[in-house]
Amino acid sequence: MKVTMTVNGKAMSAETEGRTLLSSFLREGLGLTGTHVGCDTTQCGACTVHVDGQPVKSCTVLAQDVAGRSVTTIEGMANKDGSLSVIQQAFQDHHGLQCGFCTPGMVMISAALLSEKPNPTEEEVRHYLKGNICRCTGYHNIVKAVMAASGADSQKLAAE
C-alpha cells in the first residue's frame, strides 16, 4: 500500500506493508534515520516524534494510521536556515547528551513540553521526561538543557 503524510512540512509517500510501524516507515521508507528505535515497546522514548503536534512513540504506531497527518521528526527541528533550534542548542550548550542515542527522543519530548508549558518548573520537566530513558547522563544535564531552552535564569543554571 502507498502511505502519504506530511513529514517535516513536506508531502512524502512510500510503498509499505500494512503492518509497518511509523518508526520503520520513517527510517527505511523515507530515509529519515534520526528517529531511533531502542525497544519496540514504548519503554525508552528514543523513537518519539510529533504527530499533529503531539508527542508519539513511533515504535508502536502503524504508518497507515498516520496517513494524511503531519509528522515532525528530529530532522525537522532545526531552524529554517539549518541552524540548531533553541532546544537543540541548549542540549549542546548544557551537555544534555553523551552517546546521543536518546537525544532525538529527548529533544522531541522536550519540544512538546515547552509547547504545552513554556515555563516549566524543574519538577515538571523531570515528570515529563519520565517516559524517555537515558542510560548515560543521569538526566541532570538534560533537565538543565530543557530549563535553559525555556528561558530559565542562566545564572541559576550555571550555579547548579
mmCIF file of the C-alpha atoms, coordinates in Angstrom:
data_MODEL
# 
_entry.id   MODEL 
# 
loop_
_atom_site.group_PDB 
_atom_site.id 
_atom_site.type_symbol 
_atom_site.label_atom_id 
_atom_site.label_alt_id 
_atom_site.label_comp_id 
_atom_site.label_asym_id 
_atom_site.label_entity_id 
_atom_site.label_seq_id 
_atom_site.pdbx_PDB_ins_code 
_atom_site.Cartn_x 
_atom_site.Cartn_y 
_atom_site.Cartn_z 
_atom_site.occupancy 
_atom_site.B_iso_or_equiv 
_atom_site.pdbx_formal_charge 
_atom_site.auth_seq_id 
_atom_site.auth_comp_id 
_atom_site.auth_asym_id 
_atom_site.auth_atom_id 
_atom_site.pdbx_PDB_model_num 
ATOM 1   C CA . MET A 1 1   ? 0.000  0.000  0.000  1.00 0.00 ? 1   MET A CA 1 
ATOM 2   C CA . LYS A 1 2   ? 1.095  3.579  -0.558 1.00 0.00 ? 2   LYS A CA 1 
ATOM 3   C CA . VAL A 1 3   ? 1.155  5.750  2.564  1.00 0.00 ? 3   VAL A CA 1 
ATOM 4   C CA . THR A 1 4   ? 1.296  9.537  2.265  1.00 0.00 ? 4   THR A CA 1 
ATOM 5   C CA . MET A 1 5   ? 1.792  12.035 5.059  1.00 0.00 ? 5   MET A CA 1 
ATOM 6   C CA . THR A 1 6   ? 3.334  15.434 5.616  1.00 0.00 ? 6   THR A CA 1 
ATOM 7   C CA . VAL A 1 7   ? 6.761  14.943 7.181  1.00 0.00 ? 7   VAL A CA 1 
ATOM 8   C CA . ASN A 1 8   ? 8.700  17.974 8.377  1.00 0.00 ? 8   ASN A CA 1 
ATOM 9   C CA . GLY A 1 9   ? 6.467  20.200 6.274  1.00 0.00 ? 9   GLY A CA 1 
ATOM 10  C CA . LYS A 1 10  ? 6.753  18.219 3.027  1.00 0.00 ? 10  LYS A CA 1 
ATOM 11  C CA . ALA A 1 11  ? 4.288  15.770 1.486  1.00 0.00 ? 11  ALA A CA 1 
ATOM 12  C CA . MET A 1 12  ? 6.000  12.384 1.388  1.00 0.00 ? 12  MET A CA 1 
ATOM 13  C CA . SER A 1 13  ? 4.880  8.901  0.413  1.00 0.00 ? 13  SER A CA 1 
ATOM 14  C CA . ALA A 1 14  ? 6.247  5.426  0.156  1.00 0.00 ? 14  ALA A CA 1 
ATOM 15  C CA . GLU A 1 15  ? 5.045  1.919  -0.527 1.00 0.00 ? 15  GLU A CA 1 
ATOM 16  C CA . THR A 1 16  ? 4.766  -0.116 2.655  1.00 0.00 ? 16  THR A CA 1 
ATOM 17  C CA . GLU A 1 17  ? 3.051  -3.092 4.207  1.00 0.00 ? 17  GLU A CA 1 
ATOM 18  C CA . GLY A 1 18  ? 0.027  -2.555 6.439  1.00 0.00 ? 18  GLY A CA 1 
ATOM 19  C CA . ARG A 1 19  ? 1.951  -3.830 9.456  1.00 0.00 ? 19  ARG A CA 1 
ATOM 20  C CA . THR A 1 20  ? 4.831  -1.334 9.085  1.00 0.00 ? 20  THR A CA 1 
ATOM 21  C CA . LEU A 1 21  ? 5.466  0.756  12.163 1.00 0.00 ? 21  LEU A CA 1 
ATOM 22  C CA . LEU A 1 22  ? 5.806  4.513  11.822 1.00 0.00 ? 22  LEU A CA 1 
ATOM 23  C CA . SER A 1 23  ? 9.404  4.320  13.070 1.00 0.00 ? 23  SER A CA 1 
ATOM 24  C CA . SER A 1 24  ? 10.299 1.832  10.320 1.00 0.00 ? 24  SER A CA 1 
ATOM 25  C CA . PHE A 1 25  ? 8.403  3.831  7.705  1.00 0.00 ? 25  PHE A CA 1 
ATOM 26  C CA . LEU A 1 26  ? 10.341 6.977  8.620  1.00 0.00 ? 26  LEU A CA 1 
ATOM 27  C CA . ARG A 1 27  ? 13.727 5.245  8.810  1.00 0.00 ? 27  ARG A CA 1 
ATOM 28  C CA . GLU A 1 28  ? 13.503 2.718  5.985  1.00 0.00 ? 28  GLU A CA 1 
ATOM 29  C CA . GLY A 1 29  ? 10.752 4.084  3.749  1.00 0.00 ? 29  GLY A CA 1 
ATOM 30  C CA . LEU A 1 30  ? 11.714 7.749  3.862  1.00 0.00 ? 30  LEU A CA 1 
ATOM 31  C CA . GLY A 1 31  ? 15.397 7.571  4.887  1.00 0.00 ? 31  GLY A CA 1 
ATOM 32  C CA . LEU A 1 32  ? 14.905 9.726  7.992  1.00 0.00 ? 32  LEU A CA 1 
ATOM 33  C CA . THR A 1 33  ? 17.184 7.865  10.378 1.00 0.00 ? 33  THR A CA 1 
ATOM 34  C CA . GLY A 1 34  ? 17.218 10.436 13.169 1.00 0.00 ? 34  GLY A CA 1 
ATOM 35  C CA . THR A 1 35  ? 14.305 8.680  14.830 1.00 0.00 ? 35  THR A CA 1 
ATOM 36  C CA . HIS A 1 36  ? 15.940 5.910  16.844 1.00 0.00 ? 36  HIS A CA 1 
ATOM 37  C CA . VAL A 1 37  ? 14.426 2.588  17.869 1.00 0.00 ? 37  VAL A CA 1 
ATOM 38  C CA . GLY A 1 38  ? 15.579 1.221  21.178 1.00 0.00 ? 38  GLY A CA 1 
ATOM 39  C CA . CYS A 1 39  ? 12.882 -1.087 22.500 1.00 0.00 ? 39  CYS A CA 1 
ATOM 40  C CA . ASP A 1 40  ? 9.858  -1.516 20.171 1.00 0.00 ? 40  ASP A CA 1 
ATOM 41  C CA . THR A 1 41  ? 7.622  -1.385 23.258 1.00 0.00 ? 41  THR A CA 1 
ATOM 42  C CA . THR A 1 42  ? 7.290  2.383  24.017 1.00 0.00 ? 42  THR A CA 1 
ATOM 43  C CA . GLN A 1 43  ? 9.510  1.981  27.078 1.00 0.00 ? 43  GLN A CA 1 
ATOM 44  C CA . CYS A 1 44  ? 12.533 4.084  26.073 1.00 0.00 ? 44  CYS A CA 1 
ATOM 45  C CA . GLY A 1 45  ? 11.154 7.045  24.111 1.00 0.00 ? 45  GLY A CA 1 
ATOM 46  C CA . ALA A 1 46  ? 14.050 7.151  21.617 1.00 0.00 ? 46  ALA A CA 1 
ATOM 47  C CA . CYS A 1 47  ? 11.505 6.927  18.791 1.00 0.00 ? 47  CYS A CA 1 
ATOM 48  C CA . THR A 1 48  ? 9.437  9.943  19.854 1.00 0.00 ? 48  THR A CA 1 
ATOM 49  C CA . VAL A 1 49  ? 8.116  12.091 17.003 1.00 0.00 ? 49  VAL A CA 1 
ATOM 50  C CA . HIS A 1 50  ? 5.267  14.586 16.815 1.00 0.00 ? 50  HIS A CA 1 
ATOM 51  C CA . VAL A 1 51  ? 2.036  13.667 15.041 1.00 0.00 ? 51  VAL A CA 1 
ATOM 52  C CA . ASP A 1 52  ? -0.168 16.705 14.538 1.00 0.00 ? 52  ASP A CA 1 
ATOM 53  C CA . GLY A 1 53  ? 1.917  18.452 17.190 1.00 0.00 ? 53  GLY A CA 1 
ATOM 54  C CA . GLN A 1 54  ? 1.574  15.758 19.858 1.00 0.00 ? 54  GLN A CA 1 
ATOM 55  C CA . PRO A 1 55  ? 4.428  13.501 21.032 1.00 0.00 ? 55  PRO A CA 1 
ATOM 56  C CA . VAL A 1 56  ? 4.022  9.906  19.880 1.00 0.00 ? 56  VAL A CA 1 
ATOM 57  C CA . LYS A 1 57  ? 6.281  6.912  20.366 1.00 0.00 ? 57  LYS A CA 1 
ATOM 58  C CA . SER A 1 58  ? 6.555  5.807  16.762 1.00 0.00 ? 58  SER A CA 1 
ATOM 59  C CA . CYS A 1 59  ? 7.627  2.226  17.514 1.00 0.00 ? 59  CYS A CA 1 
ATOM 60  C CA . THR A 1 60  ? 4.067  1.161  18.305 1.00 0.00 ? 60  THR A CA 1 
ATOM 61  C CA . VAL A 1 61  ? 2.056  3.206  15.803 1.00 0.00 ? 61  VAL A CA 1 
ATOM 62  C CA . LEU A 1 62  ? 1.302  1.850  12.347 1.00 0.00 ? 62  LEU A CA 1 
ATOM 63  C CA . ALA A 1 63  ? 2.374  4.092  9.483  1.00 0.00 ? 63  ALA A CA 1 
ATOM 64  C CA . GLN A 1 64  ? -1.007 3.609  7.806  1.00 0.00 ? 64  GLN A CA 1 
ATOM 65  C CA . ASP A 1 65  ? -2.712 5.044  10.905 1.00 0.00 ? 65  ASP A CA 1 
ATOM 66  C CA . VAL A 1 66  ? -0.802 8.293  10.412 1.00 0.00 ? 66  VAL A CA 1 
ATOM 67  C CA . ALA A 1 67  ? -1.595 8.621  6.700  1.00 0.00 ? 67  ALA A CA 1 
ATOM 68  C CA . GLY A 1 68  ? -2.740 12.120 5.820  1.00 0.00 ? 68  GLY A CA 1 
ATOM 69  C CA . ARG A 1 69  ? -1.448 13.598 9.063  1.00 0.00 ? 69  ARG A CA 1 
ATOM 70  C CA . SER A 1 70  ? 1.503  15.846 9.883  1.00 0.00 ? 70  SER A CA 1 
ATOM 71  C CA . VAL A 1 71  ? 4.637  14.272 11.367 1.00 0.00 ? 71  VAL A CA 1 
ATOM 72  C CA . THR A 1 72  ? 7.680  16.113 12.702 1.00 0.00 ? 72  THR A CA 1 
ATOM 73  C CA . THR A 1 73  ? 10.902 14.199 13.279 1.00 0.00 ? 73  THR A CA 1 
ATOM 74  C CA . ILE A 1 74  ? 14.197 15.330 14.752 1.00 0.00 ? 74  ILE A CA 1 
ATOM 75  C CA . GLU A 1 75  ? 15.288 16.241 11.210 1.00 0.00 ? 75  GLU A CA 1 
ATOM 76  C CA . GLY A 1 76  ? 12.510 18.840 11.168 1.00 0.00 ? 76  GLY A CA 1 
ATOM 77  C CA . MET A 1 77  ? 13.507 20.524 14.417 1.00 0.00 ? 77  MET A CA 1 
ATOM 78  C CA . ALA A 1 78  ? 16.291 22.753 13.075 1.00 0.00 ? 78  ALA A CA 1 
ATOM 79  C CA . ASN A 1 79  ? 15.593 26.366 12.171 1.00 0.00 ? 79  ASN A CA 1 
ATOM 80  C CA . LYS A 1 80  ? 14.744 27.144 8.539  1.00 0.00 ? 80  LYS A CA 1 
ATOM 81  C CA . ASP A 1 81  ? 18.319 28.340 7.939  1.00 0.00 ? 81  ASP A CA 1 
ATOM 82  C CA . GLY A 1 82  ? 19.656 24.971 9.134  1.00 0.00 ? 82  GLY A CA 1 
ATOM 83  C CA . SER A 1 83  ? 20.936 26.239 12.475 1.00 0.00 ? 83  SER A CA 1 
ATOM 84  C CA . LEU A 1 84  ? 20.040 24.375 15.649 1.00 0.00 ? 84  LEU A CA 1 
ATOM 85  C CA . SER A 1 85  ? 16.715 25.128 17.287 1.00 0.00 ? 85  SER A CA 1 
ATOM 86  C CA . VAL A 1 86  ? 16.710 26.667 20.758 1.00 0.00 ? 86  VAL A CA 1 
ATOM 87  C CA . ILE A 1 87  ? 16.184 23.227 22.297 1.00 0.00 ? 87  ILE A CA 1 
ATOM 88  C CA . GLN A 1 88  ? 18.903 21.559 20.236 1.00 0.00 ? 88  GLN A CA 1 
ATOM 89  C CA . GLN A 1 89  ? 21.333 24.380 21.056 1.00 0.00 ? 89  GLN A CA 1 
ATOM 90  C CA . ALA A 1 90  ? 20.506 24.115 24.760 1.00 0.00 ? 90  ALA A CA 1 
ATOM 91  C CA . PHE A 1 91  ? 21.238 20.363 24.671 1.00 0.00 ? 91  PHE A CA 1 
ATOM 92  C CA . GLN A 1 92  ? 24.616 21.141 23.112 1.00 0.00 ? 92  GLN A CA 1 
ATOM 93  C CA . ASP A 1 93  ? 25.421 24.054 25.433 1.00 0.00 ? 93  ASP A CA 1 
ATOM 94  C CA . HIS A 1 94  ? 24.461 22.190 28.619 1.00 0.00 ? 94  HIS A CA 1 
ATOM 95  C CA . HIS A 1 95  ? 25.908 18.800 27.645 1.00 0.00 ? 95  HIS A CA 1 
ATOM 96  C CA . GLY A 1 96  ? 22.469 17.188 27.600 1.00 0.00 ? 96  GLY A CA 1 
ATOM 97  C CA . LEU A 1 97  ? 23.784 14.210 25.668 1.00 0.00 ? 97  LEU A CA 1 
ATOM 98  C CA . GLN A 1 98  ? 26.599 11.709 25.791 1.00 0.00 ? 98  GLN A CA 1 
ATOM 99  C CA . CYS A 1 99  ? 26.245 8.763  23.425 1.00 0.00 ? 99  CYS A CA 1 
ATOM 100 C CA . GLY A 1 100 ? 23.396 10.552 21.622 1.00 0.00 ? 100 GLY A CA 1 
ATOM 101 C CA . PHE A 1 101 ? 21.104 7.571  21.199 1.00 0.00 ? 101 PHE A CA 1 
ATOM 102 C CA . CYS A 1 102 ? 18.287 9.001  23.313 1.00 0.00 ? 102 CYS A CA 1 
ATOM 103 C CA . THR A 1 103 ? 18.848 12.588 22.191 1.00 0.00 ? 103 THR A CA 1 
ATOM 104 C CA . PRO A 1 104 ? 16.330 12.729 19.297 1.00 0.00 ? 104 PRO A CA 1 
ATOM 105 C CA . GLY A 1 105 ? 13.555 11.446 21.548 1.00 0.00 ? 105 GLY A CA 1 
ATOM 106 C CA . MET A 1 106 ? 14.601 13.733 24.395 1.00 0.00 ? 106 MET A CA 1 
ATOM 107 C CA . VAL A 1 107 ? 14.600 16.767 22.101 1.00 0.00 ? 107 VAL A CA 1 
ATOM 108 C CA . MET A 1 108 ? 11.188 15.842 20.688 1.00 0.00 ? 108 MET A CA 1 
ATOM 109 C CA . ILE A 1 109 ? 9.578  15.285 24.096 1.00 0.00 ? 109 ILE A CA 1 
ATOM 110 C CA . SER A 1 110 ? 11.190 18.482 25.411 1.00 0.00 ? 110 SER A CA 1 
ATOM 111 C CA . ALA A 1 111 ? 9.776  20.439 22.462 1.00 0.00 ? 111 ALA A CA 1 
ATOM 112 C CA . ALA A 1 112 ? 6.324  19.033 23.229 1.00 0.00 ? 112 ALA A CA 1 
ATOM 113 C CA . LEU A 1 113 ? 6.650  20.044 26.873 1.00 0.00 ? 113 LEU A CA 1 
ATOM 114 C CA . LEU A 1 114 ? 7.769  23.585 26.040 1.00 0.00 ? 114 LEU A CA 1 
ATOM 115 C CA . SER A 1 115 ? 4.969  23.934 23.506 1.00 0.00 ? 115 SER A CA 1 
ATOM 116 C CA . GLU A 1 116 ? 2.455  22.884 26.147 1.00 0.00 ? 116 GLU A CA 1 
ATOM 117 C CA . LYS A 1 117 ? 4.084  24.670 29.068 1.00 0.00 ? 117 LYS A CA 1 
ATOM 118 C CA . PRO A 1 118 ? 6.658  27.316 28.020 1.00 0.00 ? 118 PRO A CA 1 
ATOM 119 C CA . ASN A 1 119 ? 7.962  27.962 31.551 1.00 0.00 ? 119 ASN A CA 1 
ATOM 120 C CA . PRO A 1 120 ? 8.011  24.609 33.348 1.00 0.00 ? 120 PRO A CA 1 
ATOM 121 C CA . THR A 1 121 ? 9.469  24.045 36.778 1.00 0.00 ? 121 THR A CA 1 
ATOM 122 C CA . GLU A 1 122 ? 12.319 21.580 37.175 1.00 0.00 ? 122 GLU A CA 1 
ATOM 123 C CA . GLU A 1 123 ? 9.866  19.124 38.734 1.00 0.00 ? 123 GLU A CA 1 
ATOM 124 C CA . GLU A 1 124 ? 7.558  19.419 35.719 1.00 0.00 ? 124 GLU A CA 1 
ATOM 125 C CA . VAL A 1 125 ? 10.463 18.810 33.339 1.00 0.00 ? 125 VAL A CA 1 
ATOM 126 C CA . ARG A 1 126 ? 11.513 15.707 35.256 1.00 0.00 ? 126 ARG A CA 1 
ATOM 127 C CA . HIS A 1 127 ? 7.927  14.429 35.276 1.00 0.00 ? 127 HIS A CA 1 
ATOM 128 C CA . TYR A 1 128 ? 7.506  14.989 31.525 1.00 0.00 ? 128 TYR A CA 1 
ATOM 129 C CA . LEU A 1 129 ? 10.780 13.192 30.754 1.00 0.00 ? 129 LEU A CA 1 
ATOM 130 C CA . LYS A 1 130 ? 9.814  10.066 32.742 1.00 0.00 ? 130 LYS A CA 1 
ATOM 131 C CA . GLY A 1 131 ? 8.774  8.191  29.595 1.00 0.00 ? 131 GLY A CA 1 
ATOM 132 C CA . ASN A 1 132 ? 12.193 8.634  27.988 1.00 0.00 ? 132 ASN A CA 1 
ATOM 133 C CA . ILE A 1 133 ? 15.226 6.664  29.106 1.00 0.00 ? 133 ILE A CA 1 
ATOM 134 C CA . CYS A 1 134 ? 18.835 7.849  29.085 1.00 0.00 ? 134 CYS A CA 1 
ATOM 135 C CA . ARG A 1 135 ? 21.438 5.388  30.267 1.00 0.00 ? 135 ARG A CA 1 
ATOM 136 C CA . CYS A 1 136 ? 24.383 7.810  30.104 1.00 0.00 ? 136 CYS A CA 1 
ATOM 137 C CA . THR A 1 137 ? 23.679 11.252 31.546 1.00 0.00 ? 137 THR A CA 1 
ATOM 138 C CA . GLY A 1 138 ? 21.729 10.743 34.743 1.00 0.00 ? 138 GLY A CA 1 
ATOM 139 C CA . TYR A 1 139 ? 19.258 13.360 33.407 1.00 0.00 ? 139 TYR A CA 1 
ATOM 140 C CA . HIS A 1 140 ? 20.747 16.329 35.283 1.00 0.00 ? 140 HIS A CA 1 
ATOM 141 C CA . ASN A 1 141 ? 22.161 17.992 32.166 1.00 0.00 ? 141 ASN A CA 1 
ATOM 142 C CA . ILE A 1 142 ? 19.092 17.097 30.111 1.00 0.00 ? 142 ILE A CA 1 
ATOM 143 C CA . VAL A 1 143 ? 16.921 18.884 32.678 1.00 0.00 ? 143 VAL A CA 1 
ATOM 144 C CA . LYS A 1 144 ? 19.334 21.843 32.649 1.00 0.00 ? 144 LYS A CA 1 
ATOM 145 C CA . ALA A 1 145 ? 19.086 21.977 28.851 1.00 0.00 ? 145 ALA A CA 1 
ATOM 146 C CA . VAL A 1 146 ? 15.275 21.988 28.895 1.00 0.00 ? 146 VAL A CA 1 
ATOM 147 C CA . MET A 1 147 ? 15.211 24.650 31.580 1.00 0.00 ? 147 MET A CA 1 
ATOM 148 C CA . ALA A 1 148 ? 17.664 26.769 29.568 1.00 0.00 ? 148 ALA A CA 1 
ATOM 149 C CA . ALA A 1 149 ? 15.570 26.350 26.421 1.00 0.00 ? 149 ALA A CA 1 
ATOM 150 C CA . SER A 1 150 ? 12.567 27.586 28.401 1.00 0.00 ? 150 SER A CA 1 
ATOM 151 C CA . GLY A 1 151 ? 14.449 30.781 29.203 1.00 0.00 ? 151 GLY A CA 1 
ATOM 152 C CA . ALA A 1 152 ? 15.084 29.903 32.848 1.00 0.00 ? 152 ALA A CA 1 
ATOM 153 C CA . ASP A 1 153 ? 17.633 32.119 34.551 1.00 0.00 ? 153 ASP A CA 1 
ATOM 154 C CA . SER A 1 154 ? 21.018 31.127 33.124 1.00 0.00 ? 154 SER A CA 1 
ATOM 155 C CA . GLN A 1 155 ? 22.776 32.399 36.263 1.00 0.00 ? 155 GLN A CA 1 
ATOM 156 C CA . LYS A 1 156 ? 20.851 29.879 38.347 1.00 0.00 ? 156 LYS A CA 1 
ATOM 157 C CA . LEU A 1 157 ? 21.580 27.082 35.852 1.00 0.00 ? 157 LEU A CA 1 
ATOM 158 C CA . ALA A 1 158 ? 25.303 27.887 35.838 1.00 0.00 ? 158 ALA A CA 1 
ATOM 159 C CA . ALA A 1 159 ? 25.389 27.600 39.615 1.00 0.00 ? 159 ALA A CA 1 
ATOM 160 C CA . GLU A 1 160 ? 23.987 24.071 39.575 1.00 0.00 ? 160 GLU A CA 1 
# 
